Amino acid sequence: MAATVTIEKSYFQALLRRAEFHSNGHGFDPTKNWGNQVTISKAEHNQLLRSAREYGMVLFL
Protein backbone atom coordinates (compact mmCIF):
# COMPACT_ATOMS: atom_id res chain seq x y z
CA MET A 1 0.00 0.00 0.00
CA ALA A 2 1.40 3.39 -0.98
CA ALA A 3 2.17 5.87 1.78
CA THR A 4 1.54 8.92 -0.39
CA VAL A 5 -1.06 10.13 -2.85
CA THR A 6 -1.01 12.78 -5.55
CA ILE A 7 -3.88 15.23 -6.01
CA GLU A 8 -4.37 18.14 -8.35
CA LYS A 9 -3.54 21.59 -7.01
CA SER A 10 -7.09 22.83 -7.62
CA TYR A 11 -8.49 19.94 -5.56
CA PHE A 12 -6.03 20.67 -2.74
CA GLN A 13 -7.02 24.33 -2.74
CA ALA A 14 -10.69 23.34 -2.63
CA LEU A 15 -9.98 21.15 0.40
CA LEU A 16 -8.26 24.07 2.12
CA ARG A 17 -11.21 26.36 1.39
CA ARG A 18 -13.60 23.74 2.71
CA ALA A 19 -11.59 23.33 5.90
CA GLU A 20 -11.43 27.09 6.33
CA PHE A 21 -15.20 27.32 5.85
CA HIS A 22 -15.84 24.65 8.47
CA SER A 23 -13.52 26.35 10.94
CA ASN A 24 -15.42 29.63 10.40
CA GLY A 25 -12.18 31.17 9.20
CA HIS A 26 -11.03 31.88 12.75
CA GLY A 27 -7.28 31.55 12.65
CA PHE A 28 -7.23 28.54 10.35
CA ASP A 29 -3.63 27.70 9.54
CA PRO A 30 -3.18 24.68 7.23
CA THR A 31 0.53 24.57 8.11
CA LYS A 32 -0.09 24.29 11.86
CA ASN A 33 1.23 21.14 13.47
CA TRP A 34 -1.92 19.46 14.76
CA GLY A 35 0.04 16.83 16.66
CA ASN A 36 -2.01 13.72 17.24
CA GLN A 37 -5.39 15.21 16.32
CA VAL A 38 -7.47 14.08 13.34
CA THR A 39 -10.87 15.05 12.02
CA ILE A 40 -13.45 12.38 11.30
CA SER A 41 -17.09 12.53 10.32
CA LYS A 42 -19.87 12.14 12.87
CA ALA A 43 -20.80 8.84 11.21
CA GLU A 44 -17.25 7.53 11.63
CA HIS A 45 -17.24 8.71 15.25
CA ASN A 46 -20.51 6.91 15.94
CA GLN A 47 -19.16 3.73 14.34
CA LEU A 48 -16.05 3.89 16.53
CA LEU A 49 -18.23 4.29 19.63
CA ARG A 50 -20.36 1.28 18.61
CA SER A 51 -17.25 -0.79 17.97
CA ALA A 52 -15.78 0.20 21.33
CA ARG A 53 -19.00 -0.82 23.12
CA GLU A 54 -19.11 -4.14 21.25
CA TYR A 55 -15.45 -4.79 22.03
CA GLY A 56 -16.10 -3.98 25.70
CA MET A 57 -18.95 -6.49 25.78
CA VAL A 58 -16.73 -9.19 24.29
CA LEU A 59 -14.08 -8.64 26.95
CA PHE A 60 -16.55 -9.21 29.77
CA LEU A 61 -18.19 -12.39 28.40
C-alpha positions in Angstrom: 0.0 0.0 0.0 1.4 3.4 -1.0 2.2 5.9 1.8 1.5 8.9 -0.4 -1.1 10.1 -2.8 -1.0 12.8 -5.5 -3.9 15.2 -6.0 -4.4 18.1 -8.3 -3.5 21.6 -7.0 -7.1 22.8 -7.6 -8.5 19.9 -5.6 -6.0 20.7 -2.7 -7.0 24.3 -2.7 -10.7 23.3 -2.6 -10.0 21.2 0.4 -8.3 24.1 2.1 -11.2 26.4 1.4 -13.6 23.7 2.7 -11.6 23.3 5.9 -11.4 27.1 6.3 -15.2 27.3 5.8 -15.8 24.6 8.5 -13.5 26.3 10.9 -15.4 29.6 10.4 -12.2 31.2 9.2 -11.0 31.9 12.7 -7.3 31.6 12.6 -7.2 28.5 10.4 -3.6 27.7 9.5 -3.2 24.7 7.2 0.5 24.6 8.1 -0.1 24.3 11.9 1.2 21.1 13.5 -1.9 19.5 14.8 0.0 16.8 16.7 -2.0 13.7 17.2 -5.4 15.2 16.3 -7.5 14.1 13.3 -10.9 15.1 12.0 -13.5 12.4 11.3 -17.1 12.5 10.3 -19.9 12.1 12.9 -20.8 8.8 11.2 -17.2 7.5 11.6 -17.2 8.7 15.3 -20.5 6.9 15.9 -19.2 3.7 14.3 -16.1 3.9 16.5 -18.2 4.3 19.6 -20.4 1.3 18.6 -17.2 -0.8 18.0 -15.8 0.2 21.3 -19.0 -0.8 23.1 -19.1 -4.1 21.3 -15.4 -4.8 22.0 -16.1 -4.0 25.7 -18.9 -6.5 25.8 -16.7 -9.2 24.3 -14.1 -8.6 27.0 -16.6 -9.2 29.8 -18.2 -12.4 28.4 
